[in-house]
Amino acid sequence: MYKDKEITELFDESGSQIPMVDLRSPGEFAEATIPGAYNAPLLDNDERALVGKTYKQASPDRARELAMEIVAPKLPRFVKTVKSIAPGGEVNIFCWRGGERSRFAGLILDFMGLKVNRLKGGFKAYRHYVLAYLNGTLPHRAIVLHGLTGVGKTELLLALERAGYPVLDLEKLAAHRGSVFGKIGQPASPGQKMFEGQIQDCLRRLEKTGVFVVECESKRLGNLLVPDTVLNAMHSGYRVLVYAPVPLRVRRIKKDYFTATEGNLQTLREAIQRLARHLGGGKTEELNSRLEAGEVEQVINFLLTHYYDPLYKYPGGPDSDYDLSVAVEDVAQAAAVIGKWLNRLPEYKQRGVMG
């Protein structure tokens, strides 16, 4: 017989090693799921809609009969799929609210020899858990990277994460770089629910370190909203200023946004055009003309010095208002400086990662 378990039990040290299977339809799964979960749907999108319609217009009994007629021929493949996901013989499963889909699947999988843990309350309970976490006070302190556009904050986060330091990369989770050019070269962004779940999952895993490193962000990343709890942690966290000379920043931005622009030229034009109310229509037309003429570095230089730098107003060099100031001419060296400083913080509980 399957066991019902609370979400916290599935996320403890033993439960977190067990594969998580989302039994909901592909459409529900695509909207949001528990990070790391696999999708093994009992009903596809159309079938789910048909069963739901039958439930409302006919009766619950007729809906169950219809669901059985649809699911029965799929059961051998369904069991095979779940067994391939859980080679160790144990699996965590969930549906929308811990109802009939997970009860039925739990019985079948148990009968076929799997040890099954069913999430009590389903995905709905998980969402309550995420929102409660993100509406509380974080148990670790933020280390916030501040700096002008192009100084290398994203590269620093990657270098610190590779070195084993606790990192919350909001732009990576959002698939958006946080500017009018933010979607260029990025995959589709997740929905708000999935974004929040990924943030909570990352922060939960980093709790024991006592700190997390994050890039300073505004409330909005594209169409997604950064939770207030994270923003509050940024405002009260350690402040690290990173800086680099303008020519180097221009080269970094060119590499990130303007390499092989043939396929992105129209997107780049549209992004520059969205700055018209700040720069004026004539200037944006001029910038787009220069972009098409191949004057990429001149366009970037103008945008930095006439738009982004005046907008963010960060210092271009060391500043005593920050807990640490670091030059980022070499990303690896800058990450080493930040790591050495981070190792000495009283909140940090995993020292000596970078020596």
Secondary structure, DSSP 8 states (H G I E B T S, - for coil): --EEE-HHHHTSTTGGGS-EEE-S-HHHHHH---TT-EE--SS-HHHHHHHHHHHHHT-HHHHHHHHHHHHGGGHHHHHHHHHHH-TTSEEEEE-SSS-HHHHHHHHHHHHTT-EEEEETTHHHHHHHHHHHHHTS--SSEEEEEE--TTSSHHHHHHHHHHTT--EE-HHHHHT--SSTTTTTT------HHHHHHHHHHHHHHTGGGSEEEEE---SEETTEE--HHHHHHHHHSEEEEEE--HHHHHHHHHHHHSTTGGGGHHHHHHHHHTTHHHH-HHHHHHHHHHHHTT-HHHHHHHHIIIIIHHHH---SS--TTSSEEEE-SSHHHHHHHHHHHHHT-TT--S--TT-
